[in-house]
């Protein structure tokens, strides 16, 4: 009865219909492995693209590196295809061609072509696997000369890894998704290193990356380009900074739009990946500097001024991300009080986030998002109280939570939104941002 080769219902007519169907198409939401994706991808003919491929993995920072690479390459006149996940408000955010989201109609057509190949291959696909193949199908039909692919989870067994990377990037290694990747950094590093390929650059964006990451790179014969050894960066006068990698020494680069040391490290890592391509190696440093000044990464320490309040939207959802957020809050104190809107997925270690941010938030607001896999707001209130943090409201929907917050806020206060992509997306939707 569950044979995927059996006659399927008629294809949905719109994108929402397709996404609803895919959410229920596979027995489990996450089912790591490459065999099913490879079987369908081979039928589609998308696993050996004519374009060069940059694959970006890591625990935190991979979305920022991917978006920075897109902005730089497009600005240099190189047509790109970008695949990222998850999205904030629209599924279309995950797939971009020439810096623009793919529209509904071509997405529906690509999902349909994947479905035909899936049925012919006689396998079942997860939501992520099906949509990843749809991205490959769209990109293969485009004129993009560089694909930028963000790993969804891990690396070695992620659907993205069915396509060989010409340049592989691992940003930072931290504990996350322990149920799939393990809880020790060495095991996690081995999974992340699965995107490295023999004889091709492996850019490592963490100066103190686990030794297992380097061992894995050497074992496959990858050409390591490591932060702190093969590329470095340093602050110069004012907010400017310099960057060096091999023969490339670029100076007077503008400060990233995103604050914090991790953000600068992400840009430096993107530059190290860029110069592994001919278009990047020959780029005019002044042009790169101009382009960097205009790149924005949504939801990653994204600052928005609205009225008398400063908002800081951050998708930090693990201890490493929360630690960087705490550093940013410490480096740039608010004129008034710091208020946090906090909701987190049930599978995440909320206690670790709270521990990193303890003492940096004056008042916590805990909305209850209407999604089954989000942790209950009252489950967050207890650990916050035990940490002597002040919980102002708990369990209201986002509209009521923000109404309470904005009624209590005063000019000069800062509002930090964190814990999940969905937390940031809910605030964006309510405020009409994004």
C-alpha positions as CSV (number, residue, x, y, z in Angstrom):
1,X,0.0,0.0,0.0
2,X,3.0,2.3,0.6
3,X,4.8,1.5,-2.6
4,X,6.0,4.9,-4.0
5,X,5.7,3.4,-7.5
6,X,1.9,3.2,-7.2
7,X,-0.3,5.7,-9.1
8,X,-0.1,9.0,-7.3
9,X,-2.9,11.6,-7.0
10,X,-2.9,14.4,-9.5
11,X,-0.1,16.9,-9.2
12,X,-1.0,19.9,-7.1
13,X,-1.8,23.0,-9.1
14,X,0.1,25.5,-6.9
15,X,3.1,25.8,-4.7
16,X,1.2,25.6,-1.4
17,X,-0.4,22.4,-2.6
18,X,2.9,20.9,-3.5
19,X,4.5,21.8,-0.1
20,X,1.6,20.3,1.8
21,X,1.9,17.1,-0.2
22,X,5.6,16.8,0.3
23,X,5.3,17.3,4.1
24,X,3.4,14.1,4.3
25,X,5.2,12.2,1.5
26,X,7.9,10.4,3.6
27,X,7.6,8.5,6.9
28,X,10.1,10.8,8.7
29,X,10.9,14.4,8.2
30,X,14.7,13.9,8.4
31,X,16.1,10.7,6.9
32,X,19.8,11.2,6.2
33,X,21.3,9.3,3.3
34,X,22.2,9.9,-0.4
35,X,20.9,6.8,-2.1
36,X,17.4,8.0,-2.8
37,X,18.4,11.4,-3.9
38,X,21.1,10.0,-6.1
39,X,18.7,7.6,-7.8
40,X,16.3,10.4,-8.6
41,X,19.0,13.0,-9.5
42,X,20.6,10.6,-12.0
43,X,17.2,10.3,-13.8
44,X,16.9,14.0,-13.9
45,X,20.5,14.4,-15.1
46,X,21.3,17.1,-12.5
47,X,24.2,15.6,-10.5
48,X,27.0,16.7,-12.8
49,X,26.3,20.4,-13.4
50,X,28.2,22.3,-16.1
51,X,28.5,25.2,-13.5
52,X,31.1,25.3,-10.8
53,X,29.7,24.5,-7.3
54,X,30.5,26.0,-3.9
55,X,29.1,24.0,-1.1
56,X,28.8,25.7,2.3
57,X,28.5,23.7,5.5
58,X,29.1,24.3,9.2
59,X,27.1,24.7,12.4
60,X,26.7,28.5,12.3
61,X,27.5,31.1,9.7
62,X,26.9,29.0,6.6
63,X,23.9,31.1,5.5
64,X,25.9,34.3,5.9
65,X,28.8,33.0,3.9
66,X,26.5,31.7,1.1
67,X,24.6,35.1,0.9
68,X,27.9,37.0,0.9
69,X,29.3,34.8,-1.9
70,X,26.1,35.4,-3.9
71,X,26.4,39.2,-3.5
72,X,30.0,39.3,-4.4
73,X,29.8,37.1,-7.5
74,X,26.6,38.8,-8.8
75,X,28.3,42.1,-8.3
76,X,31.3,40.9,-10.3
77,X,29.0,40.0,-13.1
78,X,29.0,36.2,-12.5
79,X,25.5,34.7,-12.8
80,X,24.7,32.6,-9.7
81,X,22.2,30.1,-8.4
82,X,21.8,30.1,-4.6
83,X,20.1,27.3,-2.5
84,X,19.6,28.0,1.2
85,X,17.4,26.8,4.0
86,X,15.3,27.2,6.0
87,X,13.2,30.1,4.8
88,X,11.6,32.9,6.9
89,X,8.2,33.7,5.3
90,X,8.2,32.3,1.7
91,X,9.5,29.0,0.5
92,X,10.8,30.8,-2.6
93,X,13.5,32.4,-0.4
94,X,15.3,29.1,-0.6
95,X,16.1,29.2,-4.3
96,X,17.5,32.3,-6.0
97,X,18.8,32.9,-9.6
98,X,20.7,36.1,-10.3
99,X,20.0,37.3,-6.8
100,X,16.2,37.0,-7.2
101,X,13.8,34.5,-5.7
102,X,12.5,31.9,-8.1
103,X,8.8,32.4,-8.8
104,X,6.0,30.0,-8.1
105,X,5.4,28.8,-11.6
106,X,8.9,27.5,-12.4
107,X,9.0,26.0,-8.9
108,X,5.8,24.1,-9.5
109,X,7.1,22.8,-12.8
110,X,10.4,21.7,-11.2
111,X,8.7,19.9,-8.3
112,X,6.6,18.1,-10.9
113,X,9.6,16.9,-12.9
114,X,11.2,15.6,-9.7
115,X,8.0,13.8,-8.9
116,X,8.0,12.0,-12.2
117,X,11.6,11.0,-11.8
118,X,11.0,9.9,-8.2
119,X,8.1,7.7,-9.2
120,X,10.1,6.2,-12.0
121,X,13.0,5.4,-9.6
122,X,10.6,3.8,-7.2
123,X,11.8,5.6,-4.1
124,X,10.3,7.9,-1.5
125,X,11.8,11.4,-0.8
126,X,11.7,13.7,2.2
127,X,10.4,17.2,1.8
128,X,14.0,18.5,1.9
129,X,15.3,15.9,-0.6
130,X,12.5,16.6,-3.1
131,X,12.9,20.4,-2.9
132,X,16.7,20.1,-3.1
133,X,16.4,18.2,-6.3
134,X,13.9,20.8,-7.6
135,X,16.5,23.4,-6.9
136,X,19.1,21.4,-8.9
137,X,16.7,21.0,-11.7
138,X,16.0,24.7,-11.9
139,X,19.6,25.6,-11.6
140,X,20.6,23.2,-14.4
141,X,18.1,24.8,-16.7
142,X,19.5,28.3,-15.9
143,X,22.5,30.2,-17.2
144,X,24.1,30.3,-13.7
145,X,27.8,29.6,-13.9
146,X,28.3,29.2,-10.2
147,X,26.0,27.2,-7.9
148,X,26.1,28.1,-4.2
149,X,24.6,25.3,-2.1
150,X,24.1,25.6,1.6
151,X,24.1,22.3,3.5
152,X,20.8,21.6,5.4
153,X,22.1,19.3,8.2
154,X,25.5,17.8,8.7
155,X,27.2,17.4,5.3
156,X,28.2,13.8,4.5
157,X,24.7,12.5,4.2
158,X,22.9,15.7,3.3
159,X,21.0,15.8,0.0
160,X,23.1,18.7,-1.2
161,X,26.2,16.4,-1.1
162,X,25.0,14.4,-4.0
163,X,26.7,17.1,-6.2
164,X,30.5,17.3,-6.0
165,X,31.8,20.7,-4.7
166,X,34.5,22.5,-6.7
167,X,35.0,24.5,-3.5
168,X,33.8,23.3,-0.1
169,X,33.5,25.6,2.9
170,X,33.0,24.6,6.5
171,X,32.4,27.7,8.6
172,X,32.3,26.9,12.4
173,X,31.8,23.6,14.3
174,X,29.6,23.6,17.4
175,X,27.1,21.3,19.1
176,X,23.7,21.2,17.4
177,X,21.4,18.4,16.0
178,X,23.0,16.0,18.5
179,X,20.4,13.3,17.7
180,X,21.8,13.1,14.2
181,X,25.4,14.2,14.4
182,X,26.5,13.2,17.8
183,X,27.4,15.4,20.8
184,X,31.2,15.6,20.5
185,X,32.9,18.0,18.2
186,X,35.2,15.4,16.6
187,X,32.2,13.4,15.4
188,X,30.4,16.5,14.2
189,X,33.5,17.7,12.3
190,X,33.7,14.3,10.5
191,X,30.1,14.7,9.3
192,X,30.7,18.3,8.2
193,X,33.9,17.3,6.4
194,X,31.9,14.9,4.2
195,X,31.5,17.7,1.6
196,X,35.3,17.9,0.9
197,X,36.6,16.4,-2.3
198,X,40.0,15.2,-3.5
199,X,42.2,17.8,-5.1
200,X,39.7,20.6,-4.5
201,X,39.8,23.5,-2.1
202,X,38.4,22.9,1.4
203,X,38.0,26.3,3.1
204,X,37.9,26.1,6.9
205,X,36.6,29.3,8.5
206,X,37.3,28.5,12.1
207,X,40.9,29.2,13.3
208,X,40.5,26.7,16.2
209,X,38.5,24.1,14.2
210,X,38.6,20.5,15.6
211,X,41.6,18.5,14.5
212,X,39.2,15.9,13.1
213,X,38.2,18.4,10.5
214,X,41.7,18.7,9.2
215,X,42.3,14.9,9.4
216,X,39.2,14.3,7.3
217,X,40.3,16.8,4.7
218,X,43.8,15.2,4.5
219,X,42.3,11.7,4.3
220,X,40.4,12.6,1.1
221,X,43.2,14.6,-0.4
222,X,41.4,18.0,-0.2
223,X,43.5,21.2,-0.5
224,X,43.0,22.9,2.8
225,X,42.6,26.7,3.0
226,X,42.4,27.4,6.8
227,X,41.6,30.6,8.8
228,X,44.5,31.8,10.8
229,X,47.0,29.9,8.7
230,X,46.2,30.4,5.0
231,X,43.9,33.4,5.3
232,X,43.9,36.1,8.0
233,X,42.1,39.4,8.6
234,X,42.6,42.3,11.0
235,X,41.0,45.6,11.9
236,X,42.8,48.7,10.6
237,X,41.7,52.4,11.1
238,X,38.2,53.0,12.2
239,X,35.8,50.3,11.2
240,X,37.9,49.3,8.2
241,X,39.7,46.0,8.0
242,X,42.2,44.1,5.9
243,X,42.2,40.6,4.6
244,X,45.0,38.4,3.2
245,X,45.0,35.0,1.5
246,X,48.1,33.8,-0.5
247,X,48.9,36.5,-3.0
248,X,45.7,38.4,-2.3
249,X,46.0,41.3,0.2
250,X,42.9,43.5,0.2
251,X,42.8,46.6,2.4
252,X,40.2,49.2,3.5
253,X,37.4,46.8,3.4
254,X,34.2,48.2,5.0
255,X,32.8,46.7,8.2
256,X,30.1,44.1,7.6
257,X,26.5,45.3,8.0
258,X,26.2,42.5,10.6
259,X,28.0,43.3,13.9
260,X,30.3,41.1,15.8
261,X,33.6,39.2,15.3
262,X,31.8,36.1,13.9
263,X,30.3,38.2,11.1
264,X,33.7,39.5,10.1
265,X,35.0,35.9,10.2
266,X,32.2,34.9,7.9
267,X,33.0,37.6,5.4
268,X,36.7,36.6,5.5
269,X,35.7,33.0,4.9
270,X,33.5,34.0,1.9
271,X,36.5,35.9,0.5
272,X,38.7,32.9,0.9
273,X,36.2,30.8,-1.0
274,X,35.8,33.5,-3.7
275,X,39.4,33.6,-4.6
276,X,39.4,29.9,-5.3
277,X,37.4,30.7,-8.4
278,X,39.0,32.4,-11.5
279,X,36.5,35.2,-11.3
280,X,37.3,35.9,-7.7
281,X,41.1,35.5,-8.0
282,X,41.1,38.2,-10.7
283,X,38.7,40.5,-9.0
284,X,39.4,44.2,-8.4
285,X,39.9,44.7,-4.6
286,X,38.2,48.1,-4.8
287,X,35.2,46.5,-6.5
288,X,35.0,43.8,-3.8
289,X,35.1,46.5,-1.1
290,X,32.2,48.4,-2.7
291,X,30.2,45.2,-3.0
292,X,30.8,44.2,0.6
293,X,29.3,47.5,1.8
294,X,25.9,46.7,0.2
295,X,25.5,43.0,1.3
296,X,22.7,42.3,3.8
297,X,22.0,38.9,5.4
298,X,18.4,38.7,6.6
299,X,17.8,37.5,10.2
300,X,21.5,37.3,11.2
301,X,22.1,40.0,13.7
302,X,19.9,42.2,11.5
303,X,19.4,45.7,12.9
304,X,16.2,47.6,12.2
305,X,15.3,51.0,13.6
306,X,11.5,51.4,14.0
307,X,10.4,54.5,15.7
308,X,12.3,55.0,18.9
309,X,13.3,51.3,19.3
310,X,16.3,49.4,17.9
311,X,15.4,45.8,16.9
312,X,18.0,43.1,16.5
313,X,16.8,40.0,14.7
314,X,18.9,36.9,15.1
315,X,18.2,33.3,14.3
316,X,20.6,32.1,17.1
317,X,19.3,28.7,18.1
318,X,22.2,27.0,19.8
319,X,24.8,27.9,22.4
320,X,27.5,29.0,19.9
321,X,25.0,31.4,18.2
322,X,23.8,32.7,21.6
323,X,27.4,33.3,22.7
324,X,28.1,35.5,19.7
325,X,24.9,37.4,20.3
326,X,25.9,38.0,23.9
327,X,29.2,39.4,22.7
328,X,27.4,41.8,20.3
329,X,25.1,43.0,23.1
330,X,28.2,43.5,25.4
331,X,30.1,45.4,22.7
332,X,27.3,47.8,21.9
333,X,25.2,48.4,25.1
334,X,21.7,49.8,24.5
335,X,20.8,53.3,25.6
336,X,17.9,51.9,27.5
337,X,16.8,48.4,28.4
338,X,17.3,45.3,26.4
339,X,14.1,43.2,25.9
340,X,14.1,39.8,24.3
341,X,11.4,38.0,22.3
342,X,12.3,34.3,22.7
343,X,10.8,31.1,21.3
344,X,12.7,28.0,20.5
345,X,12.1,24.6,18.8
346,X,11.4,21.6,21.2
347,X,14.5,19.7,20.0
348,X,16.9,22.6,20.8
349,X,18.8,23.0,24.1
350,X,17.0,26.1,25.4
351,X,19.0,26.0,28.7
352,X,22.2,26.5,26.8
353,X,20.9,29.6,25.0
354,X,19.6,31.0,28.3
355,X,23.0,30.3,30.0
356,X,24.9,32.2,27.3
357,X,22.6,35.3,27.5
358,X,22.2,35.4,31.3
359,X,22.7,39.0,32.5
360,X,22.4,40.6,29.1
361,X,18.6,40.8,28.8
362,X,16.5,43.0,31.2
363,X,13.1,41.5,30.3
364,X,12.0,38.3,28.5
365,X,8.8,38.0,26.5
366,X,7.8,34.4,25.6
367,X,5.2,34.1,22.8
368,X,3.6,30.8,22.1
369,X,4.0,30.1,18.4
370,X,1.2,28.0,16.9
371,X,3.4,25.2,15.7
372,X,3.6,21.7,17.2
373,X,7.4,21.4,17.3
374,X,8.0,24.6,19.1
375,X,8.7,24.4,22.8
376,X,5.9,25.6,25.1
377,X,6.5,29.1,26.4
378,X,5.9,28.0,30.0
379,X,8.7,25.4,29.6
380,X,11.1,28.4,29.0
381,X,9.8,30.5,31.9
382,X,11.1,28.0,34.5
383,X,14.8,27.9,33.5
384,X,14.7,31.7,33.0
385,X,13.4,32.2,36.6
386,X,16.0,29.8,37.9
387,X,18.6,31.9,36.2
388,X,17.2,35.0,38.0
389,X,16.0,36.4,34.6
390,X,12.9,38.5,34.5
391,X,10.0,37.1,32.5
392,X,7.4,39.7,31.7
393,X,4.8,37.8,29.7
394,X,4.5,34.2,28.8
395,X,2.2,32.2,26.5
396,X,0.4,34.8,24.5
397,X,0.4,34.8,20.8
398,X,2.9,36.9,18.9
399,X,0.6,39.9,18.4
400,X,-0.3,40.1,22.1
401,X,3.3,39.6,23.1
402,X,4.5,42.4,20.9
403,X,1.7,44.6,22.1
404,X,2.8,44.1,25.7
405,X,6.4,44.7,24.8
406,X,5.8,47.8,22.8
407,X,3.5,49.2,25.5
408,X,6.2,48.9,28.1
409,X,9.2,49.9,25.9
410,X,10.7,53.3,26.2
411,X,12.8,55.4,23.7
412,X,16.3,54.0,23.5
413,X,15.3,50.4,24.4
414,X,16.6,47.5,22.3
415,X,14.5,44.5,21.3
416,X,16.3,41.3,20.6
417,X,14.4,38.5,18.7
418,X,16.0,35.1,18.9
419,X,15.7,31.4,19.3
420,X,14.6,30.2,15.8
421,X,14.0,31.1,12.2
422,X,10.3,30.9,13.0
423,X,10.6,33.4,15.9
424,X,12.2,35.9,13.6
425,X,9.7,35.1,10.8
426,X,6.7,35.6,13.2
427,X,8.0,39.1,14.2
428,X,8.8,40.0,10.6
429,X,5.2,39.0,9.6
430,X,3.6,41.0,12.4
431,X,5.7,44.1,11.7
432,X,5.5,43.8,7.9
433,X,9.3,43.4,7.5
434,X,10.9,41.3,4.9
